[in-house]
Amino acid sequence: MIRVEIALLALLASTAMGDLRPGDSGQEVKDLRRGDFKNDYRDSKSQSLIMHYRMRAPERLPEKKTLGLIVAFHGLNGNEDSITSFAIEAARRVQIADEYVIMGGKSKGVGWDTIDDKDALAWIVWVKETYPIDPRRIHIIGMSNGGGMVKRFGWANQDLFASVSSYCGVSAVFSGGLKTKKAPPPQGPMSPAETRTEWYFVHGDADTTVGVDASRLAIKNLGQKGYRYVYREIDGADHGGIMGYREVADDNLRFIHALRHKEVQLSKEERAEISSISVKLKNAKAEAAAPMLAEAVRTGGAAGAAAIKNALGNSDVEVKKAAVDATEKVLFNREIMMELIKLTKDKSGDVKSAAFKSLGSLANWRHPEVQEYLAQTARKKTVAVEDRVASIQALGKAVKLMLLGWCEDKNVVWSLVLLLDDPELKVREAALAALAQGAKDTFEYKPDSTPAQRKASLAKWRSWCEEQAGPLGGAGGKP
């Protein structure tokens, strides 16, 4: 089993790091700068400045358009360095930096405004056409004034961006500007959560520069429109303080890395290749499957789902396990999510364990069906204890960053608190371990104590949960 996982990782690396041949832009390899550098992008005719920027590009560039692109927007009085450095460092920590071009620009004035939109768009399109960028892997991230810029700019250009990440972003209105004839319905298979750009917000509730309501209102607005978003509110964090939470930044970069644009289509050649791979993965053995799985993972999204589904159904346990492992890091579609739920009952213990881990990632990124399945499995006393514990551990992955200050998915938190009073010791231990990742006080709770001895600490846990997430069955704990 280890053999196919190592082979898959090696092939993924080689896919991302092959040498570049002359691309569509007409530039030879020697003309494309690599490494970490600064430059000016100018109009080809007038030579007027369009964007002063900093860029980090991999030293070796792939032959095909497989790189992702992350574009950073600074805050007021900032420059091309600050948020760009933040993104580069996080990408390095989660070991994806060499799969991306990461760049940040400098606004014309002290901050970003509508006058910058045209130039920013031209600059992004130029990079997309010049470097081997996969058009399904373009993302924007910004802080403060830049956080407001990416909200507004990202909303108006959803046809271009797979995700938008805003740190303590100033207010923006999510209306108008859409390049579509008709807005998608807020619920169902064609809702924005399933078909449009995804969003990631971070804000501190002690921010006196940009009040936390700017992000709270943004997620409320997007939620009403049916968009999927992740929100990390951090209790006690001020305007700049949120940038110091590495676990949030790393989660954000993993979120970016997992996504593919849901509307940008593969080329004809790519469709033919993934279709061929899909058929072969039904019965391929581990060694032959590794390069095909690598391509399915690189493709990701709905386009790669059929290939991954066939690998999940392969009778070779090594192939199946490698495919499940891939779904922890790359998102495909709802059908794959349902397949993972089925695989939590697989006869292979390794496959089951991997399926629960992948579901933990989906729960962390707010897929409600997964959260509900894990909560029900964890609380159902007729389920095997080891499966209940695996569900609790997956819920723990989802609750860890919530407990920084925003427990919006209350069923996740309440399920863990209620399980502190479960008859099974291993279940109680797992629930405490999950909650202790983020709770500041465990209220002297001891899993191995008697029901009578647990009573006082359980009352405190319930009171804490009402404060954090709101009453069970009622409204949320924060406005």
C-alpha positions as CSV (number, residue, x, y, z in Angstrom):
1,M,0.0,0.0,0.0
2,I,2.9,2.3,0.8
3,R,4.3,1.6,-2.6
4,V,1.4,3.1,-4.6
5,E,1.2,6.1,-2.3
6,I,4.9,6.9,-2.8
7,A,4.6,6.4,-6.6
8,L,1.5,8.7,-6.7
9,L,3.4,11.4,-4.8
10,A,6.4,11.2,-7.1
11,L,4.3,11.4,-10.2
12,L,2.4,14.4,-8.8
13,A,5.7,16.1,-8.2
14,S,7.0,15.3,-11.7
15,T,3.7,16.5,-13.3
16,A,4.1,19.8,-11.6
17,M,7.8,20.2,-12.1
18,G,8.5,19.2,-15.7
19,D,10.4,21.5,-18.0
20,L,8.5,24.1,-19.9
21,R,8.5,24.3,-23.7
22,P,7.5,27.4,-25.7
23,G,4.0,28.2,-24.7
24,D,1.0,29.9,-26.2
25,S,2.4,33.3,-25.3
26,G,5.2,32.9,-27.8
27,Q,7.9,33.3,-25.2
28,E,10.8,30.9,-24.9
29,V,11.6,29.4,-21.5
30,K,14.6,31.6,-21.1
31,D,12.3,34.7,-21.2
32,L,10.2,33.6,-18.3
33,R,11.6,34.7,-15.0
34,R,11.5,32.2,-12.1
35,G,12.2,32.4,-8.4
36,D,11.2,35.3,-6.2
37,F,11.5,38.7,-8.0
38,K,10.0,42.1,-8.6
39,N,9.1,43.7,-11.9
40,D,6.8,46.0,-13.8
41,Y,4.1,44.9,-16.2
42,R,3.8,47.6,-18.9
43,D,1.6,48.2,-21.9
44,S,3.2,46.7,-24.9
45,K,2.6,49.7,-27.0
46,S,2.9,52.8,-24.8
47,Q,5.1,51.2,-22.2
48,S,3.0,52.9,-19.5
49,L,2.9,51.1,-16.1
50,I,0.0,48.7,-15.6
51,M,1.2,47.0,-12.5
52,H,4.3,47.0,-10.3
53,Y,4.5,43.5,-8.8
54,R,6.3,40.9,-6.9
55,M,6.2,37.3,-8.1
56,R,7.4,33.9,-7.0
57,A,7.4,31.3,-9.8
58,P,8.7,27.7,-9.6
59,E,12.3,27.3,-10.8
60,R,11.1,24.5,-13.1
61,L,8.0,25.0,-15.1
62,P,5.7,22.3,-16.4
63,E,5.2,21.6,-20.0
64,K,1.4,21.8,-19.7
65,K,-0.8,24.4,-18.1
66,T,-0.9,22.8,-14.7
67,L,0.2,25.5,-12.3
68,G,-2.2,27.3,-10.0
69,L,-2.1,31.1,-9.6
70,I,-2.6,33.0,-6.3
71,V,-2.9,36.8,-6.6
72,A,-2.4,38.9,-3.4
73,F,-3.8,42.4,-2.7
74,H,-2.2,44.5,0.1
75,G,-3.9,46.7,2.7
76,L,-4.0,50.5,2.9
77,N,-0.6,52.0,2.6
78,G,0.8,48.6,1.8
79,N,2.8,47.4,-1.1
80,E,3.5,44.3,-3.2
81,D,5.3,42.5,-0.4
82,S,3.2,42.1,2.7
83,I,0.3,39.8,1.9
84,T,2.4,38.2,-0.9
85,S,5.0,37.1,1.7
86,F,2.2,35.8,3.9
87,A,0.8,33.6,1.0
88,I,4.2,32.4,0.0
89,E,5.1,31.4,3.6
90,A,1.9,29.5,4.1
91,A,2.2,27.8,0.7
92,R,5.7,26.6,1.7
93,R,4.5,25.3,5.1
94,V,1.8,23.2,3.5
95,Q,4.3,22.1,0.8
96,I,2.5,23.4,-2.3
97,A,4.5,26.5,-3.2
98,D,6.1,24.9,-6.3
99,E,2.7,24.1,-7.7
100,Y,1.8,27.9,-7.9
101,V,2.8,31.2,-9.3
102,I,2.2,33.6,-6.3
103,M,2.2,37.3,-7.0
104,G,1.1,40.6,-5.4
105,G,0.7,44.0,-7.0
106,K,0.9,47.6,-5.9
107,S,-2.2,49.8,-6.2
108,K,-2.0,53.1,-8.0
109,G,-2.9,55.0,-4.8
110,V,-2.5,54.2,-1.1
111,G,-5.1,51.5,-1.4
112,W,-7.1,49.5,-4.0
113,D,-10.1,51.3,-5.7
114,T,-12.3,50.7,-8.7
115,I,-9.7,52.6,-10.9
116,D,-7.4,49.7,-10.3
117,D,-9.8,47.0,-11.6
118,K,-9.0,47.3,-15.3
119,D,-5.2,47.1,-14.7
120,A,-5.5,44.3,-12.2
121,L,-7.5,42.3,-14.6
122,A,-5.1,42.9,-17.5
123,W,-2.2,41.9,-15.3
124,I,-3.8,38.6,-14.2
125,V,-4.8,37.7,-17.8
126,W,-1.2,38.4,-18.9
127,V,0.3,36.1,-16.3
128,K,-2.3,33.5,-17.0
129,E,-1.4,33.5,-20.7
130,T,2.3,33.8,-20.2
131,Y,3.0,31.2,-17.6
132,P,1.6,27.6,-17.7
133,I,-1.4,28.4,-15.6
134,D,-4.4,26.1,-15.3
135,P,-7.4,28.5,-15.8
136,R,-9.3,26.3,-13.3
137,R,-6.8,27.1,-10.5
138,I,-6.8,30.9,-10.2
139,H,-7.4,32.4,-6.7
140,I,-7.2,35.8,-5.0
141,I,-6.4,36.8,-1.5
142,G,-6.4,40.2,0.3
143,M,-6.2,41.9,3.6
144,S,-8.0,45.0,5.0
145,N,-8.4,47.4,2.0
146,G,-7.2,44.5,-0.2
147,G,-9.7,42.2,1.6
148,G,-12.5,44.5,0.5
149,M,-11.0,44.6,-3.0
150,V,-11.0,40.9,-3.4
151,K,-14.6,40.7,-2.2
152,R,-15.8,43.2,-4.8
153,F,-13.4,42.3,-7.6
154,G,-13.9,38.6,-7.0
155,W,-17.7,38.9,-7.0
156,A,-17.6,40.7,-10.3
157,N,-15.2,38.2,-11.9
158,Q,-16.4,34.8,-10.7
159,D,-15.9,33.5,-14.2
160,L,-12.1,33.8,-13.5
161,F,-11.6,33.0,-9.8
162,A,-12.1,29.6,-8.2
163,S,-11.9,31.1,-4.7
164,V,-11.7,34.4,-2.9
165,S,-10.0,34.8,0.5
166,S,-10.5,38.0,2.6
167,Y,-8.7,38.8,5.8
168,C,-10.3,41.6,7.9
169,G,-11.7,43.0,4.6
170,V,-13.6,46.2,4.4
171,S,-17.2,46.1,3.5
172,A,-18.3,45.2,0.0
173,V,-21.7,44.6,-1.6
174,F,-22.3,41.3,-3.4
175,S,-24.7,42.5,-6.0
176,G,-24.5,43.4,-9.7
177,G,-21.5,42.9,-11.9
178,L,-22.1,39.2,-12.5
179,K,-21.2,38.0,-16.0
180,T,-24.3,35.8,-16.3
181,K,-27.8,36.3,-17.6
182,K,-29.5,34.7,-14.6
183,A,-28.5,34.2,-10.9
184,P,-28.4,30.6,-9.8
185,P,-31.1,29.4,-7.3
186,P,-29.9,29.6,-3.6
187,Q,-30.5,25.9,-3.0
188,G,-30.2,22.6,-4.9
189,P,-27.7,21.0,-7.3
190,M,-27.4,24.2,-9.3
191,S,-27.0,26.5,-6.3
192,P,-23.8,28.7,-6.0
193,A,-22.5,26.3,-3.4
194,E,-22.2,23.7,-6.1
195,T,-21.5,25.7,-9.2
196,R,-19.8,29.0,-8.3
197,T,-16.8,30.6,-6.6
198,E,-16.1,29.6,-3.0
199,W,-15.1,32.1,-0.2
200,Y,-12.9,32.1,2.8
201,F,-13.0,34.9,5.5
202,V,-10.9,35.6,8.5
203,H,-11.6,38.4,11.1
204,G,-10.8,39.2,14.7
205,D,-13.6,40.3,17.0
206,A,-11.2,42.9,18.6
207,D,-10.5,44.6,15.3
208,T,-10.9,48.4,15.8
209,T,-9.6,49.3,12.3
210,V,-12.2,47.3,10.3
211,G,-15.0,46.2,12.5
212,V,-15.8,42.5,12.6
213,D,-19.3,43.2,11.3
214,A,-17.8,43.7,7.8
215,S,-17.1,40.0,7.6
216,R,-20.2,38.9,9.5
217,L,-22.5,40.8,7.1
218,A,-20.5,39.4,4.1
219,I,-21.1,35.8,5.1
220,K,-24.7,36.5,5.9
221,N,-25.2,38.1,2.4
222,L,-23.4,35.2,0.7
223,G,-25.2,32.6,2.7
224,Q,-28.6,34.1,1.7
225,K,-27.5,33.8,-1.9
226,G,-26.6,30.1,-1.5
227,Y,-22.8,30.4,-1.7
228,R,-20.5,28.2,0.3
229,Y,-18.1,30.0,2.5
230,V,-15.7,29.3,5.4
231,Y,-15.5,31.9,8.2
232,R,-12.8,31.9,10.9
233,E,-13.6,34.5,13.5
234,I,-10.8,34.8,16.2
235,D,-11.8,35.9,19.7
236,G,-9.5,38.7,21.0
237,A,-7.6,39.2,17.7
238,D,-7.0,42.7,16.4
239,H,-6.5,43.9,12.8
240,G,-3.1,42.6,12.3
241,G,-3.2,39.9,14.9
242,I,-5.2,37.5,12.7
243,M,-2.2,37.1,10.3
244,G,-0.3,35.4,13.1
245,Y,-2.6,32.4,13.3
246,R,-0.6,29.9,11.2
247,E,-3.2,27.1,11.5
248,V,-5.8,29.4,9.9
249,A,-3.5,30.5,7.1
250,D,-2.4,26.9,6.4
251,D,-6.1,25.8,6.4
252,N,-6.8,28.6,3.9
253,L,-4.0,27.5,1.6
254,R,-5.1,23.9,1.7
255,F,-8.7,25.1,0.9
256,I,-7.3,27.0,-2.1
257,H,-5.3,24.0,-3.2
258,A,-8.3,21.7,-3.0
259,L,-10.5,23.8,-5.3
260,R,-11.0,23.9,-9.1
261,H,-13.1,26.4,-10.9
262,K,-16.5,24.9,-11.3
263,E,-17.5,26.5,-14.6
264,V,-14.2,26.6,-16.6
265,Q,-14.1,23.6,-18.8
266,L,-11.2,21.3,-19.7
267,S,-9.8,21.5,-23.2
268,K,-10.8,18.9,-25.8
269,E,-7.5,17.1,-25.3
270,E,-7.8,17.1,-21.5
271,R,-11.3,15.7,-21.7
272,A,-10.2,12.9,-23.9
273,E,-7.3,12.1,-21.6
274,I,-9.3,12.1,-18.4
275,S,-12.0,10.0,-20.1
276,S,-9.5,7.4,-21.1
277,I,-8.0,7.4,-17.6
278,S,-11.4,7.0,-16.1
279,V,-12.1,3.8,-18.0
280,K,-8.7,2.3,-17.2
281,L,-8.9,3.0,-13.5
282,K,-11.8,0.6,-13.0
283,N,-9.5,-2.4,-13.1
284,A,-6.0,-1.1,-13.1
285,K,-3.4,-2.6,-10.7
286,A,-1.6,-0.4,-8.2
287,E,1.6,0.3,-10.3
288,A,-0.3,1.1,-13.5
289,A,-2.9,3.1,-11.6
290,A,-0.4,5.5,-9.9
291,P,0.2,7.9,-12.9
292,M,-3.5,7.8,-13.8
293,L,-4.5,8.7,-10.3
294,A,-2.0,11.6,-10.3
295,E,-3.6,13.0,-13.4
296,A,-7.1,12.6,-11.9
297,V,-6.0,14.4,-8.8
298,R,-4.4,17.2,-10.8
299,T,-7.6,17.6,-12.8
300,G,-9.7,17.6,-9.6
301,G,-13.2,19.1,-9.4
302,A,-16.2,17.6,-11.2
303,A,-14.0,16.9,-14.3
304,G,-11.9,14.5,-12.3
305,A,-14.7,12.9,-10.4
306,A,-15.5,10.0,-12.8
307,A,-11.9,8.8,-12.7
308,I,-11.7,9.0,-8.9
309,K,-15.0,7.2,-8.6
310,N,-13.8,4.3,-10.7
311,A,-10.6,4.2,-8.6
312,L,-12.7,4.1,-5.4
313,G,-14.6,1.1,-6.9
314,N,-11.4,-0.7,-7.9
315,S,-11.1,-4.2,-6.3
316,D,-7.4,-3.6,-5.6
317,V,-7.3,-2.2,-2.0
318,E,-4.1,-0.3,-2.7
319,V,-5.7,1.6,-5.6
320,K,-8.8,2.3,-3.6
321,K,-6.9,3.5,-0.5
322,A,-4.7,5.9,-2.7
323,A,-7.9,7.3,-4.3
324,V,-9.5,7.9,-0.9
325,D,-6.3,9.6,0.3
326,A,-6.4,11.9,-2.7
327,T,-9.9,13.1,-1.7
328,E,-8.6,14.5,1.6
329,K,-6.6,17.1,-0.3
330,V,-8.5,17.8,-3.5
331,L,-12.3,18.4,-3.8
332,F,-14.2,16.7,-6.6
333,N,-18.0,16.8,-6.4
334,R,-21.0,15.8,-4.3
335,E,-21.0,12.3,-5.9
336,I,-17.5,11.6,-4.5
337,M,-18.6,12.9,-1.1
338,M,-21.4,10.3,-1.1
339,E,-18.9,7.6,-2.2
340,L,-16.7,8.4,0.8
341,I,-19.7,8.1,3.1
342,K,-20.3,4.6,1.7
343,L,-16.6,3.7,2.1
344,T,-16.8,4.3,5.9
345,K,-18.4,0.8,5.9
346,D,-15.7,-0.8,3.6
347,K,-14.4,-4.2,4.7
348,S,-10.8,-2.8,4.6
349,G,-9.9,-1.1,7.8
350,D,-7.3,1.1,6.0
351,V,-9.9,2.3,3.5
352,K,-12.5,3.0,6.2
353,S,-9.9,5.0,8.2
354,A,-8.9,7.1,5.1
355,A,-12.6,7.7,4.3
356,F,-13.3,9.2,7.7
357,K,-10.2,11.4,7.4
358,S,-11.3,12.7,4.1
359,L,-14.8,13.4,5.5
360,G,-13.1,15.4,8.2
361,S,-11.7,17.7,5.6
362,L,-15.1,18.1,4.0
363,A,-16.7,18.8,7.3
364,N,-14.0,21.4,8.1
365,W,-14.8,23.2,4.9
366,R,-18.6,23.2,5.7
367,H,-20.2,20.6,3.7
368,P,-23.4,20.1,5.7
369,E,-24.3,16.6,4.5
370,V,-20.9,15.3,5.8
371,Q,-21.2,17.1,9.1
372,E,-24.7,15.6,9.6
373,Y,-23.5,12.1,8.7
374,L,-20.5,12.3,11.0
375,A,-22.6,13.7,13.9
376,Q,-25.3,11.0,13.5
377,T,-22.7,8.2,13.3
378,A,-20.8,9.4,16.3
379,R,-24.0,9.6,18.4
380,K,-25.6,6.3,17.2
381,K,-25.1,3.7,19.9
382,T,-25.6,0.8,17.6
383,V,-22.6,1.7,15.5
384,A,-19.3,0.0,16.3
385,V,-17.3,1.9,18.8
386,E,-14.3,2.3,16.5
387,D,-16.5,3.8,13.8
388,R,-18.0,6.2,16.3
389,V,-14.5,7.2,17.5
390,A,-13.4,7.8,13.8
391,S,-16.4,10.0,13.3
392,I,-15.6,12.0,16.4
393,Q,-12.0,12.5,15.3
394,A,-13.3,13.7,11.9
395,L,-15.7,16.2,13.7
396,G,-12.7,17.3,15.8
397,K,-11.0,18.3,12.6
398,A,-14.0,20.4,11.8
399,V,-14.4,22.0,15.2
400,K,-10.8,22.9,15.9
401,L,-10.8,26.2,14.0
402,M,-14.4,26.9,14.9
403,L,-13.4,27.1,18.5
404,L,-11.2,30.1,17.8
405,G,-14.4,32.1,18.0
406,W,-17.2,31.3,15.5
407,C,-19.2,28.1,16.0
408,E,-21.6,28.6,13.2
409,D,-22.1,24.8,12.5
410,K,-23.6,24.2,16.0
411,N,-24.5,20.6,15.4
412,V,-20.8,19.7,15.2
413,V,-20.0,21.3,18.6
414,W,-23.1,20.2,20.4
415,S,-22.6,16.6,19.2
416,L,-19.2,16.5,20.8
417,V,-20.5,18.0,24.1
418,L,-23.4,15.5,24.3
419,L,-21.0,12.6,23.7
420,L,-19.2,13.5,26.9
421,D,-22.0,11.7,28.6
422,D,-22.0,8.6,26.4
423,P,-22.0,5.2,28.0
424,E,-18.8,4.2,26.1
425,L,-15.5,5.3,27.7
426,K,-13.7,5.4,24.3
427,V,-16.4,7.7,22.9
428,R,-16.1,10.0,25.9
429,E,-12.3,10.1,25.6
430,A,-12.5,10.9,21.9
431,A,-15.1,13.7,22.4
432,L,-13.0,15.3,25.1
433,A,-9.8,15.1,22.9
434,A,-11.7,16.8,20.1
435,L,-13.1,19.6,22.2
436,A,-9.8,20.1,24.1
437,Q,-8.1,21.2,20.9
438,G,-9.9,24.6,21.1
439,A,-11.7,24.9,24.4
440,K,-9.8,27.0,26.9
441,D,-11.2,25.1,29.9
442,T,-12.2,21.4,30.3
443,F,-14.1,22.1,33.5
444,E,-12.3,19.3,35.4
445,Y,-14.1,16.7,33.3
446,K,-12.7,13.2,33.5
447,P,-14.0,10.6,30.9
448,D,-13.4,7.7,33.3
449,S,-15.6,9.1,36.1
450,T,-19.0,7.9,37.0
451,P,-22.2,9.5,35.7
452,A,-22.8,11.1,39.1
453,Q,-19.2,12.4,39.2
454,R,-19.5,13.8,35.6
455,K,-22.8,15.7,36.3
456,A,-21.3,19.0,37.5
457,S,-18.7,19.3,34.8
458,L,-21.2,18.3,32.1
459,A,-23.5,21.1,33.2
460,K,-20.5,23.5,32.7
461,W,-19.8,22.0,29.3
462,R,-23.4,22.6,28.2
463,S,-23.4,26.1,29.5
464,W,-20.1,26.8,27.6
465,C,-21.6,25.3,24.4
466,E,-24.7,27.5,24.7
467,E,-22.4,30.5,24.9
468,Q,-20.2,29.4,22.0
469,A,-22.8,27.9,19.6
470,G,-26.2,28.9,21.0
471,P,-28.8,26.7,22.6
472,L,-29.4,23.3,21.2
473,G,-32.1,23.6,18.6
474,G,-32.1,27.4,18.8
475,A,-30.3,30.4,17.2
476,G,-26.5,30.7,17.0
477,G,-24.4,32.0,19.9
478,K,-23.1,35.1,18.0
479,P,-25.1,37.6,16.0
